[in-house]
Amino acid sequence: MEVFRRVDDVSVLMDLVVGGSGRARKNATVVLLNLVKNNGDKTLGDVREVDRAETIVRALVNNDNRVSARGKSKAEALLRVLESRQGSQP
């Protein structure tokens, strides 16, 4: 997990969420979700620093037909984490 955080923070993963194949989008979402769950506020802050991160994840949940049901489920879980911890960030 530390390796992902060191590689341009998490923006590489967000790039995959935006422009990757359906499978890459799902896998990047799962990795982001696991990073946020395991590393907590530090990774959450890194994700939030990516321009429009919450909007991107919300689009996966609501509008993207190229994402599988499992991928949408993981994106929904990531979105819930992003929204629930929004007040905990300075």
C-alpha positions in Angstrom: 0.0 0.0 0.0 2.8 2.4 0.8 4.1 2.0 -2.8 0.8 3.3 -4.2 0.9 6.3 -1.9 4.4 7.1 -3.1 3.7 7.0 -6.8 2.4 10.5 -7.4 0.1 10.1 -4.4 -3.1 8.4 -5.6 -3.6 10.4 -8.8 -2.4 7.5 -10.9 -5.2 5.4 -9.6 -7.7 8.2 -10.1 -6.4 8.4 -13.7 -7.3 4.7 -14.1 -10.7 5.3 -12.6 -11.3 8.0 -15.2 -9.8 6.5 -18.3 -9.1 2.9 -17.8 -11.0 -0.1 -19.2 -13.9 -1.4 -17.2 -11.8 -3.9 -15.4 -9.0 -1.3 -14.7 -11.7 1.1 -13.4 -13.1 -1.5 -11.0 -9.6 -2.6 -9.8 -8.4 1.0 -9.2 -11.6 1.7 -7.3 -11.0 -1.4 -5.1 -7.4 -0.4 -4.5 -8.5 3.2 -3.5 -11.2 1.8 -1.2 -8.7 -0.5 0.5 -6.1 2.2 0.8 -8.6 4.5 2.4 -9.9 1.8 4.8 -6.4 0.7 5.8 -4.5 4.0 5.9 -7.4 6.2 7.1 -7.1 10.0 7.0 -3.7 10.2 5.3 -4.9 8.4 2.2 -8.3 10.0 2.4 -6.6 13.4 2.2 -4.5 12.2 -0.7 -7.7 11.1 -2.6 -9.4 14.4 -1.8 -6.4 16.3 -3.2 -7.0 14.8 -6.6 -9.1 17.4 -8.5 -12.8 16.3 -8.6 -12.2 12.9 -6.9 -15.6 12.7 -5.3 -17.3 13.8 -8.6 -15.4 11.1 -10.5 -16.4 8.4 -8.1 -20.0 9.6 -8.0 -20.1 9.5 -11.9 -19.0 5.8 -11.7 -21.9 5.1 -9.4 -24.5 7.0 -11.3 -23.7 7.3 -14.9 -21.1 4.9 -16.1 -22.5 1.8 -17.9 -19.0 0.5 -18.5 -18.6 -0.5 -14.9 -19.8 -3.8 -13.6 -22.3 -4.2 -10.8 -19.4 -5.2 -8.5 -17.4 -2.2 -9.6 -20.3 0.1 -8.9 -20.7 -1.5 -5.5 -17.1 -0.8 -4.6 -17.4 2.8 -6.0 -20.5 3.3 -3.8 -18.5 2.1 -0.8 -15.7 4.5 -1.6 -18.1 7.3 -2.1 -19.7 6.6 1.3 -16.3 6.7 2.9 -15.4 10.0 1.2 -18.7 11.6 2.2 -18.8 10.2 5.8 -15.3 11.5 6.6 -15.7 14.8 4.8 -16.2 16.6 8.1 -13.0 15.0 9.7 -10.7 16.8 7.3 -9.3 20.2 8.3 
